[in-house]
């Protein structure tokens, strides 16, 4: 639980279906940045039953980012990542299904999980002038190295950003 609270305190967004005391951060070595979420909430007898949808995101694995499209059906709504925030994640089915840890808003001692069915890309997603674009994995990896950015290994904020690199074509998420 301390590790999860520490992760939240350093700006990681976490989302899931077990209490935080049952979530071992070491079991979720990957990080996911959600760029787009299109979702629909389904209700039963006035209560939210489930949410389904799709979106686009980046996966940080082996000190490299890779874009993916996803679909999901979960008990909670998903929120896009803000700034450089990432969700804790792990593979349920390598290359096909990821499990995200989601925080329970208003309850720092709780978390839930959500599974994403994924289609990996050979590129990375990034925002440029307000629109979502793609960039080659190698170019984004060079940007990550230059700015010492690797959320998978605790380097959650890039360093030495200038206005040009913060908003340019080789910009961060």
C-alpha positions in Angstrom: 0.0 0.0 0.0 2.9 2.4 0.8 4.2 1.8 -2.7 0.8 2.6 -4.3 0.5 5.8 -2.2 4.0 6.8 -3.1 3.2 6.2 -6.8 0.2 8.4 -6.5 2.1 11.1 -4.7 4.7 11.4 -7.4 2.0 12.1 -10.0 1.2 8.6 -11.4 -2.4 8.1 -12.2 -3.5 4.7 -11.1 -6.8 2.9 -11.9 -8.1 -1.0 -10.9 -10.8 -3.6 -9.0 -8.9 -4.7 -5.8 -8.2 -2.6 -2.7 -4.9 -0.7 -2.9 -3.6 -2.9 -0.1 -3.9 -5.8 -2.5 -2.0 -4.0 -5.3 1.7 -4.6 -5.4 3.2 -1.9 -7.6 6.1 -4.3 -8.5 3.5 -6.5 -10.2 2.7 -3.7 -12.6 6.0 -2.8 -14.2 4.6 -1.2 -17.3 3.2 2.3 -17.8 0.4 3.5 -20.0 -0.4 7.1 -21.1 -4.1 7.4 -22.3 -4.5 10.0 -25.1 -8.1 9.4 -26.2 -11.0 7.7 -24.6 -14.4 7.4 -26.2 -16.8 5.6 -23.8 -20.4 4.9 -23.0 -21.8 4.2 -19.6 -24.5 1.5 -19.2 -27.0 1.7 -16.4 -29.2 -0.9 -14.7 -31.9 0.2 -12.3 -30.4 3.6 -12.0 -26.9 2.4 -11.1 -23.9 2.4 -13.5 -23.5 -1.3 -14.5 -20.4 -1.0 -16.8 -18.6 1.3 -19.2 -17.3 0.3 -22.7 -15.3 2.1 -25.2 -12.2 2.6 -27.2 -9.2 4.9 -27.5 -5.5 5.5 -28.2 -2.5 5.3 -25.9 1.2 4.7 -25.5 2.7 1.8 -23.7 6.1 2.2 -22.0 7.9 -1.1 -21.9 11.7 -1.9 -22.0 12.5 1.8 -21.9 10.7 2.4 -25.1 7.2 3.8 -26.0 4.9 2.2 -28.4 1.4 3.4 -29.5 -1.7 1.2 -29.4 -5.4 1.3 -30.1 -7.6 -0.3 -27.4 -11.1 -1.3 -26.5 -12.4 -2.0 -23.0 -15.4 -3.0 -20.9 -14.9 -2.0 -17.2 -16.8 -1.1 -14.1 -15.4 2.4 -14.1 -15.0 5.3 -16.5 -11.5 5.9 -17.8 -9.8 9.3 -17.7 -7.2 10.4 -20.2 -3.7 11.0 -18.8 -2.9 14.6 -17.9 0.6 16.0 -18.8 3.1 13.1 -18.2 0.9 11.0 -15.9 0.8 7.3 -16.6 -1.2 4.4 -15.3 0.4 1.3 -13.8 -0.1 -1.7 -16.1 0.9 -5.3 -16.8 0.3 -7.8 -19.5 -2.6 -10.2 -19.0 -2.1 -11.7 -22.5 1.2 -10.4 -23.9 0.7 -8.3 -27.0 -3.2 -8.6 -26.8 -4.5 -7.5 -23.3 -3.2 -5.1 -20.7 -4.5 -4.7 -17.1 -4.5 -1.1 -15.8 -4.6 -0.1 -12.1 -7.1 2.7 -11.6 -7.4 4.9 -8.5 -10.8 5.3 -6.8 -11.4 9.0 -6.6 -11.9 10.2 -3.1 -10.5 7.0 -1.6 -6.7 7.0 -1.6 -6.6 3.5 0.0 -8.5 1.9 -2.9 -7.9 1.0 -6.5 -9.6 -0.9 -9.3 -8.5 -2.6 -12.4 -9.5 -2.5 -16.0 -8.5 -4.7 -18.9 -7.7 -3.2 -22.3 -7.7 -5.3 -25.5 -4.9 -3.8 -27.5 -3.6 -3.5 -31.1 0.0 -2.4 -31.0 1.4 0.0 -33.5 4.8 0.5 -35.0 4.7 4.2 -34.0 4.1 6.4 -30.9 1.2 8.8 -30.4 1.9 12.4 -29.4 0.0 15.7 -29.3 1.1 18.4 -31.8 -0.7 21.7 -32.0 -3.7 20.2 -30.3 -4.1 17.2 -32.5 -3.1 13.6 -32.0 -0.3 12.5 -34.4 2.1 9.6 -34.8 5.9 9.5 -34.8 8.3 6.7 -35.4 9.3 4.7 -32.3 13.0 5.5 -32.8 12.5 9.2 -33.0 10.4 9.2 -29.8 13.0 7.0 -28.1 15.7 9.6 -29.0 13.5 12.3 -27.5 13.1 10.2 -24.3 16.8 9.7 -24.0 17.6 13.4 -24.6 15.1 14.5 -21.9 15.8 11.6 -19.5 12.1 10.5 -19.6 11.3 6.9 -18.8 8.2 6.6 -16.6 8.7 2.8 -16.5 11.8 3.4 -14.4 10.6 6.3 -12.2 11.7 9.2 -14.5 8.2 10.6 -14.7 9.0 14.2 -15.9 11.3 15.1 -18.8 14.2 17.5 -18.1 15.5 20.3 -20.2 12.3 21.1 -22.1 12.3 24.2 -24.2 9.1 25.8 -25.6 10.1 24.4 -29.0 10.5 20.8 -27.8 7.5 21.0 -25.5 5.2 22.0 -28.5 7.1 20.7 -31.5 6.7 17.6 -33.7 9.1 15.7 -31.4 7.2 16.8 -28.4 6.3 14.7 -25.4 2.8 13.4 -24.8 
